[in-house]
Amino acid sequence: MFTGLVEEVGECLWLRRTTETTQLMLTAPEISRGIHRGDSVAINGCCLTVTTHRKEQLSFDLLEETLRRTNLGKLRPGAKINLERALAVGARMGGHFVQGHVDGVSSVISNVRDGKDTRLEISLPSEFARYIVSKGSICVNGVSLTVGELRDESFVVWIIPHTRSHTNLQYLETGDPVNLEYDILAKYAERILVHAPRP
């Protein structure tokens, strides 16, 4: 479980594909100090397990499902990556409930500065549109954000200067892929209603 509050922006060192697996190696000077092999880390919002830990470098194995459902397969050396360690018991819940289970990838429509703030518009896949409500929560590349505007085929989030400067959202350009995780509470509510006994 995560909160969507990014702890550090790491950097991709390499992404290697073999016949057996795909491995991601990144550098994370801050969170690597308290990380151990086997720990969970949200990588652009996708929960992965640390397989090796050497000083400031962390490596992860990526499943084919992960490559299919996220933007991690498109990472290149030097790419900036949002990182968050799993939520510790008793810690403050500053964002919203984020599982690290990415629902899919969508694309950036625009990322525009408006004074000190930033207006980020992202396309909204029709199959997931029912999980988004105005002023509700959405996780974009592992960042907990509030839906500011909801349209038929897109949604808008407003980003404060702190979030922009402390995440990789500042680097997004039109057409870039972003990982989206929709609110788990909406999914549970739908499941309950669909399978509720009929009177």
C-alpha positions in Angstrom: 0.0 0.0 0.0 1.2 3.5 -0.9 -0.1 7.1 -0.5 0.9 8.7 -3.8 3.3 11.1 -2.1 6.5 10.8 -4.0 9.6 10.5 -1.8 12.3 10.9 -4.5 12.8 11.2 -8.3 15.3 8.6 -9.3 17.0 8.0 -12.6 16.9 5.0 -14.9 20.3 3.5 -15.5 19.2 0.8 -17.8 16.4 -1.5 -18.8 17.5 -4.9 -20.1 15.4 -7.6 -21.7 16.5 -11.2 -21.9 14.7 -14.4 -23.0 13.7 -15.0 -19.3 13.0 -11.6 -17.8 13.3 -7.8 -18.0 15.3 -6.0 -15.4 15.3 -2.3 -14.4 18.2 -0.7 -12.7 17.9 2.8 -11.3 19.7 5.1 -8.9 18.0 6.5 -5.8 20.4 8.2 -3.4 17.7 9.1 -0.8 15.4 6.0 -0.4 18.2 3.5 -1.0 19.5 4.4 2.5 16.6 2.6 4.1 15.9 0.0 1.5 16.4 -3.8 1.7 16.2 -6.6 -0.8 12.6 -7.8 -1.0 11.1 -4.4 -0.1 8.3 -2.9 -2.2 8.7 0.4 -4.1 6.3 2.2 -6.3 8.0 2.9 -9.6 6.0 5.5 -11.4 3.1 4.2 -9.4 3.8 0.5 -10.1 4.6 -1.7 -7.1 7.8 -3.6 -7.7 10.1 -5.7 -5.5 13.8 -4.8 -4.9 15.9 -7.7 -6.2 19.3 -6.2 -5.7 20.7 -3.3 -3.7 24.1 -1.9 -4.2 24.8 1.5 -2.5 22.5 3.9 -4.4 21.5 1.5 -7.1 18.3 -0.6 -7.0 17.2 -3.3 -9.4 13.8 -4.8 -10.1 12.4 -7.6 -12.2 9.5 -6.7 -14.5 6.7 -9.2 -15.5 5.3 -9.2 -19.0 2.0 -8.0 -17.5 3.9 -5.1 -16.0 5.4 -4.2 -19.4 2.0 -4.5 -21.0 0.0 -2.4 -18.5 2.5 0.3 -17.6 4.9 2.8 -19.2 8.0 1.2 -17.6 8.9 -0.7 -20.8 9.5 2.7 -22.5 12.1 3.9 -19.9 15.5 4.9 -21.3 18.7 5.7 -19.5 18.4 9.1 -17.8 14.7 9.0 -17.6 13.3 10.4 -14.3 11.2 8.1 -12.2 8.9 8.8 -9.3 9.7 6.6 -6.3 7.8 5.9 -3.1 8.5 3.2 -0.5 5.5 1.2 0.9 3.5 2.8 3.6 4.7 2.0 7.1 2.3 1.0 9.8 1.3 4.0 11.8 2.5 6.5 9.2 0.3 9.5 8.2 -2.0 9.0 5.2 -1.3 12.2 3.3 -2.5 11.3 -0.2 -5.0 8.5 -0.8 -5.1 4.7 -0.8 -2.8 3.7 -3.7 -2.1 0.0 -4.3 0.6 0.3 -6.9 -1.5 -1.8 -9.3 -1.5 0.3 -12.4 -4.8 0.0 -14.4 -3.3 1.2 -17.7 -1.4 3.8 -19.6 -2.9 7.0 -21.0 -1.4 10.0 -22.8 -0.8 13.6 -22.0 -2.9 16.1 -23.9 -1.2 19.2 -22.5 1.0 20.2 -19.6 0.9 24.0 -19.3 2.1 26.5 -16.7 -0.5 28.9 -15.5 1.2 31.4 -13.2 2.8 29.4 -10.5 0.6 26.4 -11.0 0.4 23.8 -13.8 -2.6 22.5 -15.7 -2.1 18.9 -16.7 -4.7 17.3 -19.1 -4.7 13.6 -19.7 -6.9 11.5 -22.0 -9.5 9.4 -20.3 -9.9 5.8 -21.5 -13.7 5.1 -21.9 -13.5 1.7 -20.1 -12.3 3.4 -16.9 -14.3 6.7 -17.1 -16.8 5.5 -14.5 -14.1 5.4 -11.8 -13.4 9.2 -12.0 -15.4 11.9 -10.4 -14.8 15.6 -10.1 -12.8 16.4 -7.0 -12.0 12.7 -6.6 -8.6 11.1 -6.4 -6.5 9.8 -9.2 -2.9 8.5 -9.2 -0.8 9.7 -12.2 2.8 8.2 -12.4 2.5 7.4 -8.7 1.4 10.9 -7.7 -1.8 11.3 -5.7 -3.8 14.1 -7.4 -7.3 15.6 -7.3 -9.4 15.7 -10.4 -10.1 19.4 -11.1 -12.0 19.1 -14.4 -13.8 16.1 -15.9 -14.6 15.9 -19.6 -16.0 13.2 -21.8 -12.6 12.1 -23.1 -10.2 13.6 -20.7 -9.6 14.9 -17.2 -7.5 17.8 -15.8 -5.4 18.0 -12.6 -3.9 21.1 -11.2 -0.4 20.8 -9.9 1.1 23.0 -7.2 4.8 24.2 -7.5 6.0 21.8 -4.8 4.5 18.7 -6.6 5.8 19.9 -9.9 9.4 20.4 -8.7 9.5 17.1 -6.6 8.1 14.7 -9.2 8.6 13.8 -12.9 5.4 15.4 -13.9 7.4 18.6 -14.7 9.0 16.7 -17.7 5.8 15.5 -19.3 5.1 16.6 -22.9 2.1 16.2 -25.2 1.8 12.5 -26.2 3.9 11.1 -23.3 2.5 8.0 -21.7 1.5 8.1 -18.0 0.5 5.3 -15.6 -2.9 5.7 -14.1 -4.4 3.9 -11.1 -8.0 4.7 -10.4 -9.5 5.0 -6.8 -9.8 1.5 -5.3 -12.8 2.7 -3.3 -14.7 3.3 -6.5 -13.8 -0.3 -7.7 -15.0 -1.9 -4.5 -18.3 0.2 -4.6 -18.9 -1.0 -8.1 -18.2 -4.6 -7.2 -20.6 -4.5 -4.2 -23.4 -2.9 -6.2 -23.1 -5.3 -9.1 -23.2 -8.4 -7.0 -25.6 -7.1 -4.3 -28.6 -9.4 -3.8 -31.7 -8.3 -5.6 -34.9 -7.9 -3.6 
